[in-house]
Amino acid sequence: MSIDERLENTSFPLPAIREVNLSKHPSGISLGLGELKDFDVDEKIFMSLKEGWQQGGTSYTQNAGLPDLRKAIAQKHSAIDGFPYTMDNIIVTIGVQNAVYTSLLTLAKLGAKRVLIPEIHFGIYKKIPLDFGMEVVSYPLKDDFGIDEKALNGIIKEDDVLIINSPSNPTGRVLSLEEQKSLGELLAKKLTQGYVISDEIYGQLVYDAPKAISFSAFFDRTIVVDGISKSAAAAGLRVGWIITNNEKLAKAFTSNNATIISTPPTANQYAALPVVKGETEDTISTYRQILKANRDKVIAVLDKLNIPYVMPKGSFYIFPKVSTIVEGDIKEFCLNTARKENGVVVIPGVAFGAPDYIRISLASKQIDEGMRRFEEAIRNCLK
Ligand SMILES: Cc1ncc(COP(=O)(O)O)c(C=O)c1O
């Protein structure tokens, strides 16, 4: 069969999240977005972007990214887990998606065979390793969306790659310090040759629990991926990074990422500097306040409708189980609700491997009207 014939018979679908977001009626409200689109971006980010633009923003940076940014990330992370990071431990990427991609690609090239992902997960954790021919195994979560350590203990092999994501997309679950400690102890015994990829992109958006701390403080063989897309409301700048305490691994990541992206965009890396240096903390703190208030508004509606949920404490999503009251296919429900005039967009849980659920984003200025429309949609299809 020729390429063109295969093309006729193969579909390369957009992620389910995009599909539902794209089906929104012009009069619709989106509670489906994975970014703080309605939030004001800190002025310092724009100022730094402009400065970066003036200071060679049209030239390449090093393949691993802007030295000043990498130094700032290294310094910040040393203060968290005590490892003496230098810029050689840091690789700047085009968003966290690129960071996950390059980490997995490199580990696959180094012989990693299996990737363990949470049973409810951000879609790329499954899609990327499958593209590299790796085996993907789901590990169970408890009813409160915490990691089921006992089950994980029974599954994990010494050379696996384990992906964790706290605060989580889509559940909003934040691992507590005790949970992180206990997981770190388990992994120290079991994961002696493999690695953890810890996706900490929502780390600064813990609004109702003690501040998140990086998992690298609990387990040495942790590769941290992080960035400014979520916490700085700057997803479009596409700046993320990888942190590893293993310099050889950092060199391997740099080499592989250079093949994919050459270098990350120069001026945008300047824009990330004030975020990493903590200069935008006041703004991020207002984001947290808004998210918490929005969370409380959403749960008030869910309570009224008797829809079960686990109380989220971080990221900006809630993941209620609507199958208890919505008849039929939940993705269809979401598509219909999105397409309707004066409808609302929420994301079907199937996009995260959990078809009984939906994801509602707390990051909308129209949360009151959005939830009013959601309530109406639910009442129209009560079992
Ligand atoms: C858990 C998680 N990781 C990574 C990403 C991708 O981040 P970026 O936009 O920086 O590539 C997202 C975006 O939705 C996410 O939710």
The ligand as an SDF file (V2000), in Angstrom:
LIG
                    3D

 16 16  0  0  0  0  0  0  0  0999 V2000
   -0.3960   17.7260   33.1740 C   0  0  0  0  0  0  0  0  0  0  0  0
    0.0480   18.4920   31.9750 C   0  0  0  0  0  0  0  0  0  0  0  0
    1.2970   18.3270   31.5270 N   0  0  0  0  0  0  0  0  0  0  0  0
    1.7380   18.9810   30.4440 C   0  0  0  0  0  0  0  0  0  0  0  0
    0.9160   19.8420   29.7360 C   0  0  0  0  0  0  0  0  0  0  0  0
    1.4540   20.5210   28.5210 C   0  0  0  0  0  0  0  0  0  0  0  0
    2.0070   21.7320   28.8900 O   0  0  0  0  0  0  0  0  0  0  0  0
    2.6080   22.7830   27.8610 P   0  0  0  0  0  0  0  0  0  0  0  0
    1.4810   23.6080   27.3710 O   0  0  0  0  0  0  0  0  0  0  0  0
    3.6130   23.5460   28.6570 O   0  0  0  0  0  0  0  0  0  0  0  0
    3.2380   21.9900   26.7690 O   0  0  0  0  0  0  0  0  0  0  0  0
   -0.3890   20.0510   30.1730 C   0  0  0  0  0  0  0  0  0  0  0  0
   -1.2990   20.9270   29.4270 C   0  0  0  0  0  0  0  0  0  0  0  0
   -2.4980   20.8150   29.4840 O   0  0  0  0  0  0  0  0  0  0  0  0
   -0.8330   19.3580   31.3260 C   0  0  0  0  0  0  0  0  0  0  0  0
   -2.0750   19.5190   31.7940 O   0  0  0  0  0  0  0  0  0  0  0  0
  1  2  1  0
  2  3  1  0
  2 15  2  0
  3  4  2  0
  4  5  1  0
  5  6  1  0
  5 12  2  0
  6  7  1  0
  7  8  1  0
  8  9  2  0
  8 10  1  0
  8 11  1  0
 12 13  1  0
 12 15  1  0
 13 14  2  0
 15 16  1  0
M  END
$$$$
